[in-house]
């Protein structure tokens, strides 16, 4: 998991980066909001970002707004790093698009816990996106039969779009991607097959008696 740390204070930036590295994450650093915005727009943008509220160029609140205004298949998880802990400030950060917040000076255990929550959310989003892609692929391979199908009242053949009459199984095979295996239902066996077997059996008896 790659994590972006955007913090203009060099000491805080190094401490955050070192701590996250010890936790086993790959860290990308940015010294201001402009660098952070560039990193978040790159093709290999980090999936999770810790953004300082107060930064030159672009602050953390504006970064959250810009990220949420950008349509992406897998939006990043944003943690806002701030010295402000009042309810109004927290609400403002969340309304701007932050998923979570972390107050300064940060606690190592709290940092680990909040990052782990972000990783779990991203994994769930990834799994959901994969299921959606699989469903879209499956639906794209399904052909649906809709509308009124003219069918012969006697032989049960269906008239296709070119005005040709086809057997039902032929028409469905072409339009619904199905394969038929022929069998005999109980009613047809009783009405058609059994009488033929009985007739053949009687014929064999007559032949044998001669």
Backbone as a printed PyTorch tensor [residue, N CA C, xyz], in Angstrom:
tensor([[[  0.8470,  -1.1920,   0.0000],
         [  0.0000,   0.0000,   0.0000],
         [  0.8830,   1.2440,   0.0000]],

        [[  0.6470,   2.1530,  -0.9600],
         [  1.3890,   3.4070,  -1.0400],
         [  0.5730,   4.5100,  -0.3730]],

        [[  1.2420,   5.2920,   0.4840],
         [  0.5820,   6.3650,   1.2220],
         [  1.2890,   7.6810,   0.9230]],

        [[  0.4960,   8.6880,   0.6190],
         [  1.0360,  10.0320,   0.4050],
         [  0.9920,  10.8010,   1.7150]],

        [[  2.1170,  11.3890,   2.0750],
         [  2.1930,  12.2760,   3.2440],
         [  2.4500,  13.6830,   2.7270]],

        [[  1.4730,  14.5590,   2.8840],
         [  1.5990,  15.9510,   2.4430],
         [  1.6670,  16.8380,   3.6790]],

        [[  2.8500,  17.3610,   3.9690],
         [  3.0920,  18.1520,   5.1850],
         [  4.2140,  19.1470,   4.9040]],

        [[  3.9400,  20.4330,   5.1200],
         [  4.9570,  21.4410,   4.8120],
         [  6.0350,  21.5390,   5.8780]],

        [[  5.7470,  21.0940,   7.1090],
         [  6.7600,  21.0910,   8.1600],
         [  7.6800,  19.8860,   7.9760]],

        [[  8.9580,  20.1490,   7.7480],
         [  9.8940,  19.0770,   7.3980],
         [ 10.0440,  18.0500,   8.5210]],

        [[ 10.0420,  18.5080,   9.7780],
         [ 10.2020,  17.5750,  10.9000],
         [  8.9990,  16.6430,  10.9830]],

        [[  7.8010,  17.2260,  10.9590],
         [  6.5860,  16.4010,  11.0130],
         [  6.5110,  15.4560,   9.8320]],

        [[  6.9210,  15.9310,   8.6640],
         [  6.8820,  15.0990,   7.4590],
         [  7.7930,  13.8800,   7.6050]],

        [[  9.0140,  14.1190,   8.0970],
         [  9.9640,  13.0100,   8.2610],
         [  9.4790,  12.0180,   9.3100]],

        [[  8.9180,  12.5300,  10.4160],
         [  8.4270,  11.6380,  11.4720],
         [  7.2730,  10.7780,  10.9640]],

        [[  6.3430,  11.4120,  10.2510],
         [  5.2140,  10.6660,   9.6910],
         [  5.6910,   9.6000,   8.7160]],

        [[  6.5840,   9.9940,   7.8320],
         [  7.0810,   9.0630,   6.8140],
         [  7.8200,   7.8940,   7.4620]],

        [[  8.6570,   8.1900,   8.4470],
         [  9.4150,   7.1280,   9.1210],
         [  8.4870,   6.1820,   9.8690]],

        [[  7.4740,   6.7360,  10.5150],
         [  6.5300,   5.9070,  11.2750],
         [  5.7460,   4.9770,  10.3520]],

        [[  5.2570,   5.5230,   9.2580],
         [  4.4890,   4.7120,   8.3100],
         [  5.3630,   3.6510,   7.6480]],

        [[  6.6090,   3.9920,   7.3870],
         [  7.5430,   3.0120,   6.8140],
         [  7.7470,   1.8500,   7.7640]],

        [[  7.8660,   2.1570,   9.0630],
         [  8.0230,   1.0970,  10.0660],
         [  6.7740,   0.2280,  10.1370]],

        [[  5.6310,   0.8100,   9.8380],
         [  4.3920,   0.0270,   9.8210],
         [  4.3090,  -0.8790,   8.6000]],

        [[  5.2220,  -0.6930,   7.6570],
         [  5.2480,  -1.5540,   6.4710],
         [  4.6620,  -0.9520,   5.2190]],

        [[  4.4160,   0.3600,   5.2110],
         [  3.8370,   1.0130,   4.0470],
         [  4.9050,   1.7100,   3.2080]],

        [[  4.6240,   1.8200,   1.9230],
         [  5.4870,   2.5920,   1.0300],
         [  5.0080,   4.0420,   1.0650]],

        [[  5.9100,   4.9740,   1.3200],
         [  5.5230,   6.3580,   1.5560],
         [  6.0080,   7.2640,   0.4300]],

        [[  5.1040,   8.1350,  -0.0210],
         [  5.4220,   9.2010,  -0.9700],
         [  5.2090,  10.5180,  -0.2280]],

        [[  6.1840,  11.4360,  -0.3130],
         [  6.0820,  12.6830,   0.4540],
         [  5.8820,  13.8710,  -0.4730]],

        [[  5.2140,  14.8950,   0.0660],
         [  4.9980,  16.1540,  -0.6460],
         [  5.1680,  17.2820,   0.3670]],

        [[  5.8930,  18.3340,  -0.0310],
         [  6.2040,  19.4330,   0.8830],
         [  5.1510,  20.5290,   0.8660]],

        [[  4.2430,  20.5030,  -0.0870],
         [  3.1580,  21.4920,  -0.1300],
         [  1.9630,  20.9160,  -0.8830]],

        [[  0.9060,  21.7150,  -0.9350],
         [ -0.3170,  21.2270,  -1.5620],
         [ -0.1980,  21.0020,  -3.0510]],

        [[  0.6200,  21.8200,  -3.7260],
         [  0.7850,  21.6590,  -5.1750],
         [  1.4420,  20.3210,  -5.5000]],

        [[  2.4750,  19.9640,  -4.7240],
         [  3.1400,  18.6700,  -4.9360],
         [  2.1780,  17.5210,  -4.6430]],

        [[  1.3870,  17.6990,  -3.6090],
         [  0.4310,  16.6510,  -3.2490],
         [ -0.6120,  16.4670,  -4.3490]],

        [[ -1.1180,  17.5640,  -4.8870],
         [ -2.1130,  17.5040,  -5.9600],
         [ -1.5390,  16.8250,  -7.1950]],

        [[ -0.2900,  17.1190,  -7.5140],
         [  0.3740,  16.4760,  -8.6540],
         [  0.4830,  14.9690,  -8.4180]],

        [[  0.8430,  14.5690,  -7.1970],
         [  0.9830,  13.1420,  -6.8840],
         [ -0.3590,  12.4230,  -6.9700]],

        [[ -1.4140,  13.0990,  -6.5320],
         [ -2.7350,  12.4800,  -6.5440],
         [ -3.3260,  12.3930,  -7.9460]],

        [[ -2.7870,  13.1490,  -8.8800],
         [ -3.2650,  13.1130, -10.2600],
         [ -2.4670,  12.1670, -11.1350]],

        [[ -1.3600,  11.6490, -10.6260],
         [ -0.4970,  10.7890, -11.4280],
         [ -1.1630,   9.4420, -11.6880]],

        [[ -0.6400,   8.7390, -12.6830],
         [ -1.2120,   7.4370, -13.0580],
         [ -1.1010,   6.4210, -11.9290]],

        [[ -0.0180,   6.4980, -11.1550],
         [  0.1840,   5.5680, -10.0410],
         [ -0.0480,   6.2750,  -8.7040]],

        [[ -1.0990,   7.0690,  -8.6370],
         [ -1.3960,   7.8540,  -7.4350],
         [ -1.5700,   6.9390,  -6.2240]],

        [[ -1.0690,   7.3510,  -5.0580],
         [ -1.2670,   6.5600,  -3.8350],
         [ -2.7480,   6.3890,  -3.5250]],

        [[ -3.0800,   5.2660,  -2.9520],
         [ -4.4830,   4.9760,  -2.6410],
         [ -4.9470,   5.6570,  -1.3640]],

        [[ -4.0060,   6.0330,  -0.5230],
         [ -4.3360,   6.6810,   0.7420],
         [ -3.4460,   7.8990,   0.9040]],

        [[ -4.0130,   8.9870,   1.4140],
         [ -3.2450,  10.2240,   1.5780],
         [ -3.5210,  10.8450,   2.9380]],

        [[ -2.4440,  11.3000,   3.5830],
         [ -2.5420,  12.0550,   4.8300],
         [ -2.1770,  13.4920,   4.4840]],

        [[ -3.1470,  14.3960,   4.5950],
         [ -2.9890,  15.7650,   4.1210],
         [ -3.0320,  16.7430,   5.2830]],

        [[ -1.9940,  17.5570,   5.3920],
         [ -1.9920,  18.5930,   6.4090],
         [ -3.0260,  19.6590,   6.0520]],

        [[ -3.7370,  20.1440,   7.0340],
         [ -4.7650,  21.1640,   6.7900],
         [ -4.1420,  22.4370,   6.2520]],

        [[ -3.1090,  22.9460,   6.9530],
         [ -2.4770,  24.2170,   6.6030],
         [ -1.2050,  23.9580,   5.8030]],

        [[ -1.2510,  24.2400,   4.4940],
         [ -0.0840,  24.0730,   3.6140],
         [ -0.0480,  25.2190,   2.6170]],

        [[  1.1510,  25.5960,   2.1630],
         [  1.2280,  26.6040,   1.1000],
         [  0.7110,  26.0490,  -0.2230]],

        [[  0.4390,  26.9370,  -1.1500],
         [ -0.0680,  26.6030,  -2.4820],
         [ -1.5270,  26.1490,  -2.4180]],

        [[ -1.7520,  24.9480,  -1.9110],
         [ -3.1130,  24.4040,  -1.7790],
         [ -3.2290,  23.7760,  -0.3950]],

        [[ -4.2140,  24.1860,   0.3850],
         [ -4.3340,  23.5900,   1.7250],
         [ -5.0770,  22.2520,   1.6550]],

        [[ -5.1030,  21.5650,   2.7960],
         [ -5.6920,  20.2290,   2.8340],
         [ -7.1690,  20.1990,   2.5070]],

        [[ -7.9030,  21.2230,   2.9430],
         [ -9.3350,  21.2900,   2.6580],
         [ -9.5870,  21.3940,   1.1530]],

        [[ -8.8350,  22.2800,   0.5030],
         [ -9.0060,  22.4470,  -0.9450],
         [ -8.5800,  21.1850,  -1.6980]],

        [[ -7.5520,  20.5220,  -1.2170],
         [ -7.1270,  19.2640,  -1.8420],
         [ -8.2520,  18.2260,  -1.7740]],

        [[ -8.9010,  18.1350,  -0.6260],
         [-10.0130,  17.1920,  -0.4850],
         [-11.1140,  17.5140,  -1.4900]],

        [[-11.4320,  18.7960,  -1.6140],
         [-12.4830,  19.1930,  -2.5570],
         [-12.1040,  18.8340,  -3.9890]],

        [[-10.8670,  19.0910,  -4.3550],
         [-10.4340,  18.8040,  -5.7270],
         [-10.4520,  17.3080,  -6.0190]],

        [[-10.0000,  16.5340,  -5.0540],
         [ -9.9780,  15.0810,  -5.2520],
         [-11.3990,  14.5540,  -5.4280]],

        [[-12.3280,  15.0070,  -4.6070],
         [-13.7050,  14.5150,  -4.6880],
         [-14.4130,  15.0180,  -5.9360]],

        [[-13.9520,  16.1280,  -6.4890],
         [-14.5520,  16.6390,  -7.7230],
         [-14.0320,  15.9060,  -8.9510]],

        [[-12.9870,  15.1030,  -8.7730],
         [-12.3970,  14.3330,  -9.8710],
         [-13.0100,  12.9400,  -9.8950]],

        [[-13.5560,  12.5560, -11.0330],
         [-14.1870,  11.2430, -11.1520],
         [-13.1320,  10.1650, -11.3970]],

        [[-13.0300,   9.2290, -10.4670],
         [-12.1020,   8.1070, -10.6020],
         [-12.8010,   6.8160, -10.2110]],

        [[-12.3390,   5.7170, -10.7940],
         [-12.9470,   4.4190, -10.4870],
         [-12.6770,   4.0100,  -9.0450]],

        [[-11.4870,   4.3470,  -8.5340],
         [-11.1150,   4.0020,  -7.1660],
         [-10.6250,   5.2660,  -6.4580]],

        [[-11.5170,   6.0290,  -5.8620],
         [-11.1250,   7.2590,  -5.1830],
         [-10.2260,   6.9830,  -3.9870]],

        [[ -9.2440,   7.8480,  -3.7240],
         [ -8.3300,   7.6280,  -2.6040],
         [ -9.0060,   7.8740,  -1.2590]],

        [[ -8.4450,   7.2770,  -0.2460],
         [ -8.9070,   7.4870,   1.1210],
         [ -8.1020,   8.6410,   1.6980]],

        [[ -8.7850,   9.6850,   2.1960],
         [ -8.1260,  10.9100,   2.6280],
         [ -8.2400,  11.0910,   4.1380]],

        [[ -7.0840,  11.2660,   4.7770],
         [ -7.0360,  11.5720,   6.2050],
         [ -6.4850,  12.9830,   6.3560]],

        [[ -7.2460,  13.8370,   7.0090],
         [ -6.8490,  15.2260,   7.1910],
         [ -6.0740,  15.3630,   8.4990]],

        [[ -4.8730,  15.9060,   8.4030],
         [ -4.0060,  16.1050,   9.5710],
         [ -4.1320,  17.5600,  10.0150]],

        [[ -4.5630,  17.7570,  11.2510],
         [ -4.8480,  19.1280,  11.6750],
         [ -4.6130,  19.3340,  13.1630]],

        [[ -4.2580,  20.5620,  13.5230],
         [ -4.1540,  20.9420,  14.9320],
         [ -5.5050,  21.3810,  15.4660]],

        [[ -6.4700,  21.5370,  14.5700],
         [ -7.8130,  21.9540,  14.9620],
         [ -8.6270,  20.7260,  15.3630]],

        [[ -9.2010,  20.8030,  16.5330],
         [ -9.9550,  19.6420,  17.0140],
         [-11.4000,  19.9860,  17.3630]],

        [[-11.8190,  21.2250,  17.0960],
         [-13.1950,  21.6060,  17.3750],
         [-14.1650,  20.9150,  16.4410]],

        [[-15.4100,  20.7450,  16.8920],
         [-16.4150,  20.0460,  16.0890],
         [-16.6520,  20.7380,  14.7530]],

        [[-16.6590,  22.0790,  14.7800],
         [-16.9060,  22.8200,  13.5490],
         [-15.8260,  22.5300,  12.5190]],

        [[-14.5670,  22.4900,  12.9850],
         [-13.4520,  22.2320,  12.0750],
         [-13.4880,  20.8010,  11.5480]],

        [[-13.7990,  19.8450,  12.4370],
         [-13.8830,  18.4440,  12.0130],
         [-14.9740,  18.2640,  10.9630]],

        [[-16.1350,  18.8700,  11.2000],
         [-17.2440,  18.7780,  10.2570],
         [-16.8600,  19.4100,   8.9220]],

        [[-16.1620,  20.5630,   8.9820],
         [-15.7420,  21.2290,   7.7470],
         [-14.8120,  20.3370,   6.9340]],

        [[-13.9170,  19.6470,   7.6190],
         [-13.0060,  18.7430,   6.9230],
         [-13.7170,  17.5710,   6.2860]],

        [[-14.6650,  16.9790,   7.0140],
         [-15.4140,  15.8410,   6.4790],
         [-16.3110,  16.2610,   5.3260]],

        [[-16.9170,  17.4340,   5.4390],
         [-17.7730,  17.9330,   4.3600],
         [-16.9760,  18.2520,   3.1070]],

        [[-15.6980,  18.5900,   3.2670],
         [-14.8470,  18.8740,   2.1140],
         [-14.4510,  17.5970,   1.3740]],

        [[-14.6490,  16.4450,   2.0190],
         [-14.3460,  15.1850,   1.3420],
         [-13.3800,  14.2840,   2.0650]],

        [[-12.8940,  14.7050,   3.2290],
         [-11.9930,  13.8490,   3.9950],
         [-12.7530,  12.6490,   4.5400]],

        [[-12.1030,  11.4860,   4.5510],
         [-12.7160,  10.2920,   5.1240],
         [-12.5230,  10.2240,   6.6300]],

        [[-11.4260,  10.8200,   7.0940],
         [-11.0940,  10.7550,   8.5170],
         [-10.1710,  11.9280,   8.8390]],

        [[ -9.8640,  12.0920,  10.1010],
         [ -8.9480,  13.1610,  10.4940],
         [ -8.0390,  12.6730,  11.6080]],

        [[ -6.9170,  13.3260,  11.7560],
         [ -5.9300,  12.9900,  12.7760],
         [ -5.4070,  14.3060,  13.3460]],

        [[ -5.4440,  14.4550,  14.6680],
         [ -5.0210,  15.7120,  15.2860],
         [ -3.5320,  15.7000,  15.6070]],

        [[ -2.9500,  16.8790,  15.5380],
         [ -1.5510,  17.0650,  15.9170],
         [ -1.4720,  17.4140,  17.4010]],

        [[ -0.3820,  16.9760,  18.0620],
         [  0.6010,  15.9880,  17.5960],
         [ -0.0190,  14.5930,  17.5940]],

        [[  0.2570,  13.8190,  16.5610],
         [ -0.4210,  12.5350,  16.4000],
         [  0.1600,  11.4780,  17.3360]],

        [[ -0.6880,  10.5460,  17.6950],
         [ -0.2950,   9.3930,  18.4970],
         [ -0.0330,   8.2140,  17.5590]],

        [[  1.0730,   7.4940,  17.7810],
         [  1.4610,   6.4050,  16.8800],
         [  0.3660,   5.3310,  16.7800]],

        [[ -0.1980,   4.9590,  17.9120],
         [ -1.2220,   3.9100,  17.9100],
         [ -2.4660,   4.3840,  17.1710]],

        [[ -2.8370,   5.6560,  17.3780],
         [ -4.0090,   6.1840,  16.6850],
         [ -3.7510,   6.2740,  15.1820]],

        [[ -2.5330,   6.6920,  14.8130],
         [ -2.1670,   6.7520,  13.3990],
         [ -2.2980,   5.3800,  12.7550]],

        [[ -1.7370,   4.3650,  13.4070],
         [ -1.8160,   3.0080,  12.8660],
         [ -3.2680,   2.5700,  12.7040]],

        [[ -4.0870,   2.8300,  13.7260],
         [ -5.4850,   2.3910,  13.6920],
         [ -6.2570,   3.0750,  12.5780]],

        [[ -6.0720,   4.3730,  12.4220],
         [ -6.8270,   5.1080,  11.4030],
         [ -6.3750,   4.7180,   9.9900]],

        [[ -5.0910,   4.4750,   9.8390],
         [ -4.5870,   4.0290,   8.5310],
         [ -5.1110,   2.6330,   8.2130]],

        [[ -5.1540,   1.7620,   9.2000],
         [ -5.6750,   0.4110,   8.9800],
         [ -7.1400,   0.4380,   8.5690]],

        [[ -7.9050,   1.3310,   9.1790],
         [ -9.3070,   1.4850,   8.7720],
         [ -9.3820,   1.8910,   7.3030]],

        [[ -8.5170,   2.8480,   6.9140],
         [ -8.4930,   3.2820,   5.5200],
         [ -8.1390,   2.1510,   4.5680]],

        [[ -7.1750,   1.3370,   4.9530],
         [ -6.7720,   0.2030,   4.1130],
         [ -7.9280,  -0.7840,   3.9580]],

        [[ -8.6440,  -1.0440,   5.0400],
         [ -9.7810,  -1.9650,   4.9730],
         [-10.8780,  -1.4250,   4.0590]],

        [[-11.1440,  -0.1260,   4.1580],
         [-12.1650,   0.4840,   3.2980],
         [-11.7600,   0.3750,   1.8320]],

        [[-10.4970,   0.6290,   1.5430],
         [-10.0110,   0.5490,   0.1630],
         [-10.0970,  -0.8780,  -0.3670]],

        [[ -9.8020,  -1.8460,   0.4760],
         [ -9.8980,  -3.2420,   0.0550],
         [-11.3480,  -3.6100,  -0.2530]],

        [[-12.2740,  -3.1430,   0.5770],
         [-13.6910,  -3.4070,   0.3210],
         [-14.1430,  -2.7510,  -0.9740]],

        [[-13.6850,  -1.5140,  -1.2090],
         [-14.0340,  -0.8220,  -2.4470],
         [-13.4710,  -1.5700,  -3.6550]],

        [[-12.2360,  -2.0680,  -3.5150],
         [-11.6240,  -2.8160,  -4.6110],
         [-12.3760,  -4.0960,  -4.9130]],

        [[-12.7750,  -4.8090,  -3.8620],
         [-13.5370,  -6.0450,  -4.0540],
         [-14.8890,  -5.7660,  -4.7000]],

        [[-15.5330,  -4.6860,  -4.2490],
         [-16.8270,  -4.3230,  -4.8210],
         [-16.6870,  -3.9420,  -6.2910]],

        [[-15.6480,  -3.1700,  -6.6070],
         [-15.4220,  -2.7730,  -8.0020],
         [-15.1700,  -3.9930,  -8.8770]],

        [[-14.4530,  -4.9860,  -8.3500],
         [-14.1820,  -6.2060,  -9.1120],
         [-15.4670,  -6.9820,  -9.3640]],

        [[-16.3300,  -7.0640,  -8.3400],
         [-17.6150,  -7.7540,  -8.5120],
         [-18.4780,  -7.0410,  -9.5480]],

        [[-18.4510,  -5.7110,  -9.5290],
         [-19.2280,  -4.9420, -10.5000],
         [-18.7180,  -5.2090, -11.9160]],

        [[-17.3820,  -5.2370, -12.0810],
         [-16.8140,  -5.5280, -13.4060],
         [-17.2050,  -6.9190, -13.8790]],

        [[-17.1770,  -7.8910, -12.9860],
         [-17.5740,  -9.2540, -13.3500],
         [-19.0440,  -9.2980, -13.7550]],

        [[-19.8820,  -8.5670, -13.0170],
         [-21.3080,  -8.5300, -13.3420],
         [-21.5440,  -7.8620, -14.6890]],

        [[-20.8370,  -6.7720, -14.9560],
         [-20.9910,  -6.0820, -16.2410],
         [-20.5500,  -6.9850, -17.3900]],

        [[-19.4630,  -7.7350, -17.1690],
         [-18.9980,  -8.6700, -18.2000],
         [-20.0230,  -9.7590, -18.4520]],

        [[-20.5960, -10.2850, -17.3680],
         [-21.6040, -11.3410, -17.5120],
         [-22.8420, -10.8140, -18.2280]],

        [[-23.2770,  -9.6180, -17.8650],
         [-24.4720,  -9.0500, -18.4930],
         [-24.2480,  -8.7470, -19.9710]],

        [[-23.0070,  -8.3650, -20.3190],
         [-22.7160,  -8.0590, -21.7170],
         [-22.7710,  -9.3080, -22.5890]],

        [[-22.6540, -10.4850, -21.9610],
         [-22.6730, -11.7380, -22.7140],
         [-24.0590, -12.3660, -22.7650]],

        [[-25.0230, -11.7360, -22.1130],
         [-26.3810, -12.2780, -22.0780],
         [-27.2190, -11.6280, -23.1750]],

        [[-27.8680, -12.4410, -23.9750],
         [-28.7880, -11.9430, -24.9940],
         [-30.2070, -12.1300, -24.4830]],

        [[-31.0120, -11.0950, -24.5780],
         [-32.3880, -11.1570, -24.1150],
         [-33.3500, -11.1820, -25.2980]],

        [[-34.3780, -12.0060, -25.1660],
         [-35.4310, -12.0540, -26.1660],
         [-36.5710, -11.1630, -25.7060]],

        [[-36.9240, -10.1940, -26.5220],
         [-37.9990,  -9.2830, -26.1730],
         [-38.9200,  -9.0960, -27.3670]],

        [[-40.1620,  -8.7280, -27.0800],
         [-41.0990,  -8.4270, -28.1540],
         [-42.0210,  -9.6020, -28.4570]],

        [[-42.7610,  -9.4600, -29.5530],
         [-43.7460, -10.4500, -29.9720],
         [-43.1200, -11.3920, -30.9930]],

        [[-43.1700, -12.7120, -30.7240],
         [-42.6060, -13.7120, -31.6210],
         [-43.7380, -14.4610, -32.3220]],

        [[-43.8450, -14.3270, -33.6440],
         [-44.8600, -15.1010, -34.3890],
         [-44.5040, -16.5920, -34.3580]],

        [[-45.4380, -17.4260, -33.9330],
         [-45.1940, -18.8600, -33.8560],
         [-46.3590, -19.5950, -34.5240]],

        [[-46.0330, -20.6130, -35.3160],
         [-47.0580, -21.3670, -36.0360],
         [-47.9080, -22.1820, -35.0590]],

        [[-49.2100, -22.1220, -35.2410],
         [-50.1210, -22.8200, -34.3410],
         [-50.0760, -24.3370, -34.5220]],

        [[-49.5440, -24.8050, -35.6560],
         [-49.5350, -26.2340, -35.9400],
         [-48.1800, -26.8830, -35.6870]],

        [[-47.1350, -26.3160, -36.2980],
         [-45.8170, -26.9580, -36.1740],
         [-44.9150, -26.2840, -35.1450]],

        [[-45.3670, -25.1410, -34.5670],
         [-44.6060, -24.4060, -33.5430],
         [-43.2940, -23.8090, -34.0350]],

        [[-43.1700, -23.6260, -35.3580],
         [-41.9950, -22.9190, -35.8580],
         [-42.1530, -21.4200, -35.6090]],

        [[-41.0030, -20.7270, -35.4680],
         [-40.9980, -19.2880, -35.1800],
         [-40.5370, -18.5310, -36.4110]],

        [[-41.2030, -17.3940, -36.7000],
         [-40.7960, -16.5530, -37.8240],
         [-39.7630, -15.5470, -37.3410]],

        [[-38.5840, -15.5400, -37.9930],
         [-37.5070, -14.6480, -37.5650],
         [-37.6280, -13.2800, -38.2310]],

        [[-36.5800, -12.4380, -38.0170],
         [-36.6030, -11.0630, -38.5220],
         [-36.5570, -10.9980, -40.0480]],

        [[-36.0450, -12.0420, -40.7100],
         [-35.9800, -12.0820, -42.1770],
         [-37.2020, -12.7820, -42.7880]],

        [[-38.2070, -13.0040, -41.9710],
         [-39.4590, -13.6190, -42.4090],
         [-39.2990, -15.0930, -42.7730]],

        [[-38.2690, -15.7520, -42.2120],
         [-38.0780, -17.1820, -42.4000],
         [-38.6150, -17.9160, -41.1760]],

        [[-39.1820, -19.1030, -41.4360],
         [-39.7120, -19.8930, -40.3340],
         [-38.6650, -20.9070, -39.8930]],

        [[-38.4110, -20.9360, -38.5790],
         [-37.3840, -21.8180, -38.0240],
         [-37.9670, -22.6460, -36.8850]],

        [[-37.3160, -23.7690, -36.6520],
         [-37.6580, -24.5520, -35.4760],
         [-37.3320, -23.7280, -34.2320]],

        [[-38.0680, -23.9400, -33.1520],
         [-37.8850, -23.1550, -31.9270],
         [-36.4500, -23.2450, -31.4240]],

        [[-35.8840, -24.4510, -31.4070],
         [-34.5360, -24.6070, -30.8710],
         [-33.4960, -23.8900, -31.7160]],

        [[-33.7240, -23.8430, -33.0370],
         [-32.7890, -23.1370, -33.9150],
         [-32.8170, -21.6380, -33.6480]],

        [[-34.0280, -21.1050, -33.4910],
         [-34.1720, -19.6710, -33.2450],
         [-33.5420, -19.2840, -31.9070]],

        [[-33.8270, -20.0490, -30.8730],
         [-33.2970, -19.7240, -29.5520],
         [-31.7900, -19.8840, -29.4980]],

        [[-31.2520, -20.8480, -30.2090],
         [-29.8050, -21.0400, -30.2250],
         [-29.0920, -19.8320, -30.8060]],

        [[-29.7100, -19.2050, -31.8000],
         [-29.1020, -18.0390, -32.4340],
         [-29.2700, -16.7720, -31.6030]],

        [[-30.3790, -16.6570, -30.8700],
         [-30.6890, -15.4070, -30.1940],
         [-30.4460, -15.4200, -28.6890]],

        [[-30.2670, -16.5700, -28.1020],
         [-30.1280, -16.6120, -26.6430],
         [-28.8880, -17.3600, -26.1810]],

        [[-28.0390, -17.7970, -27.0880],
         [-26.8040, -18.4940, -26.7450],
         [-27.0840, -19.6920, -25.8300]],

        [[-28.0070, -20.5180, -26.2590],
         [-28.3180, -21.7340, -25.5200],
         [-28.0730, -22.9350, -26.4220]],

        [[-27.8030, -24.0670, -25.8110],
         [-27.5860, -25.3230, -26.5390],
         [-28.6260, -26.3230, -26.0480]],

        [[-29.3000, -26.9860, -26.9690],
         [-30.3630, -27.9190, -26.6060],
         [-29.8510, -29.3500, -26.5870]],

        [[-30.3240, -30.1210, -25.6250],
         [-30.1240, -31.5750, -25.6270],
         [-31.5140, -32.1850, -25.6670]],

        [[-31.7890, -32.9520, -26.6940],
         [-33.1500, -33.4450, -26.9100],
         [-33.4580, -34.6240, -25.9980]],

        [[-34.6870, -34.6520, -25.5350],
         [-35.1790, -35.7360, -24.7020],
         [-36.6450, -35.9670, -24.9970]],

        [[-37.3000, -36.7930, -24.1970],
         [-38.7230, -37.1010, -24.3870],
         [-39.4300, -36.8900, -23.0510]],

        [[-40.4490, -36.0370, -23.0860],
         [-41.1940, -35.7890, -21.8540],
         [-42.1320, -36.9620, -21.5840]],

        [[-42.5990, -37.1390, -20.3520],
         [-43.4770, -38.2880, -20.0140],
         [-44.7480, -38.3420, -20.8500]],

        [[-45.3750, -37.1980, -21.1260],
         [-46.6180, -37.2030, -21.9070],
         [-46.3740, -37.7170, -23.3210]],

        [[-45.2900, -37.2280, -23.9500],
         [-44.9920, -37.6760, -25.3190],
         [-44.5890, -39.1470, -25.3420]],

        [[-43.9170, -39.5810, -24.2870],
         [-43.5540, -41.0020, -24.2320],
         [-44.8140, -41.8640, -24.2040]],

        [[-45.8070, -41.4460, -23.3940],
         [-47.0480, -42.2160, -23.2670],
         [-47.8750, -42.1570, -24.5460]],

        [[-47.9580, -40.9550, -25.1570],
         [-48.8310, -40.7660, -26.3150],
         [-48.1990, -41.2100, -27.6280]],

        [[-46.8750, -41.0790, -27.7530],
         [-46.2220, -41.3190, -29.0460],
         [-45.2960, -42.5330, -29.0110]],

        [[-44.3600, -42.5320, -28.0920],
         [-43.3240, -43.5660, -28.0930],
         [-43.8820, -44.9280, -27.6980]],

        [[-44.6370, -44.9690, -26.6050],
         [-45.1440, -46.2630, -26.1380],
         [-46.0130, -46.9560, -27.1700]],

        [[-46.9470, -46.2420, -27.8330],
         [-47.7260, -46.9170, -28.8860],
         [-46.8560, -47.4610, -30.0140]],

        [[-45.7820, -46.7360, -30.3660],
         [-44.8870, -47.2220, -31.4200],
         [-44.1600, -48.4800, -30.9650]],

        [[-43.7440, -48.4970, -29.7060],
         [-43.0750, -49.6900, -29.1780],
         [-44.0200, -50.8780, -29.1230]],

        [[-45.2620, -50.5700, -28.7150],
         [-46.2560, -51.6540, -28.6450],
         [-46.5530, -52.1890, -30.0440]],

        [[-46.6650, -51.2970, -31.0120],
         [-46.9470, -51.7100, -32.3840],
         [-45.7980, -52.5420, -32.9380]],

        [[-44.5660, -52.1030, -32.6200],
         [-43.4050, -52.8550, -33.1020],
         [-43.3340, -54.2200, -32.4310]],

        [[-43.6900, -54.2660, -31.1560],
         [-43.6720, -55.5440, -30.4380],
         [-44.6960, -56.5110, -31.0320]],

        [[-45.8880, -56.0190, -31.3500],
         [-46.9050, -56.8700, -31.9460],
         [-46.4730, -57.3420, -33.3240]],

        [[-45.8140, -56.4580, -34.0710],
         [-45.3440, -56.8310, -35.3990],
         [-44.2970, -57.9200, -35.3230]],

        [[-43.4050, -57.8050, -34.3200],
         [-42.3760, -58.8270, -34.1520],
         [-42.9950, -60.1700, -33.7770]],

        [[-44.0580, -60.1300, -32.9750],
         [-44.7290, -61.3770, -32.5850],
         [-45.3490, -62.0450, -33.7950]],

        [[-45.9850, -61.2660, -34.6420],
         [-46.6190, -61.8190, -35.8370],
         [-45.5860, -62.4230, -36.7580]],

        [[-44.4560, -61.7230, -36.9070],
         [-43.3920, -62.2180, -37.7830],
         [-42.8500, -63.5430, -37.2380]],

        [[-42.7010, -63.6140, -35.9310],
         [-42.1540, -64.8220, -35.2990],
         [-43.1230, -66.0090, -35.4650]],

        [[-44.4420, -65.7310, -35.3830],
         [-45.4220, -66.8110, -35.4770],
         [-45.4880, -67.3840, -36.9040]],

        [[-45.1360, -66.5480, -37.8680],
         [-45.1330, -67.0150, -39.2410],
         [-43.9100, -67.8810, -39.5040]]])
